[in-house]
Amino acid sequence: MSGLDAARASIARYQKAHASRPAFDETKEWTLSKTVKPDWRPGDGASSAEWQTHAKIQIDPFEPGRTPNKNYKLLISAIVPRPIGFLSTISQDGTRANVAPFSYFELVATEPPTFIISVSGGLKDTVNNLVETNEGVLNVVSEWFIDAANYTAITSPPQVSEWDLAGLHQAPATKVRPPLVAESAFNIETKVVDVLDVKSPRSGAVVSRVFVLEGVHFHAREDVINDDRSSLDIAKLKPVGRIGGIAYCRVSDGFEIPRFDYAQQYEDDPAVRSIANQN
């Protein structure tokens, strides 16, 4: 089967499965519920004993016959949900803006705002742009443009714009050259502060590059941020995350759990004092 035929077959399988699924509920609103076990007490542990009924399977990621693709599929189904690093960059000469989604992405510090994003060796435009300009814009992905954001991952030739293919719009940044994704409700202008090459222990070749990005400027849609500009309204942000395979997830339900102070808990909760006095 040729590459084109394989691509067509993959889309056909998706369309067949997709046709039988319920419609996306755009009316679903953000809801806060009680916690999983509202009467949980210190020392109670897990709220279910299911973890005791199944054995653990050990896996060596480099065992004979195990391919990197198996590890990839396993890890993206285990480390979930993952935020989407929707990154826009620009070439050194300013003639070509690039935008692409990355699921190996995370916030790692706040002072200064610091992020990491991992780019595989095959995504040469993004890597070259980051290395040459040391600048990029992270754009939070929301429900209203997830289809367009996903489409920018298409393997288009350099002369064809992912922006045009996806129907997304560029907006000017303030402190960096790459454009913002105008559809995004929260954009972070960033500058590269470090780069880590990740090498395969099998071949020694560089398989991905991890970029450490410092946030230097924020853009928040006025209806999504609170009055003192310290928090976004998740009910309006409607963020989307990545899970296993080609699946995404929405954030529509949550619950709150307080952070506890040990001194207060020791003073007020006999269960805490009992556990502490046994140590």
Summary of the structure (lengths in Angstrom):
residues: 279
radius of gyration: 22.5
end to end distance: 64.9
largest distance: 70.0
contacts: 696
relative contact order: 0.16
helix: 27%
strand: 29%
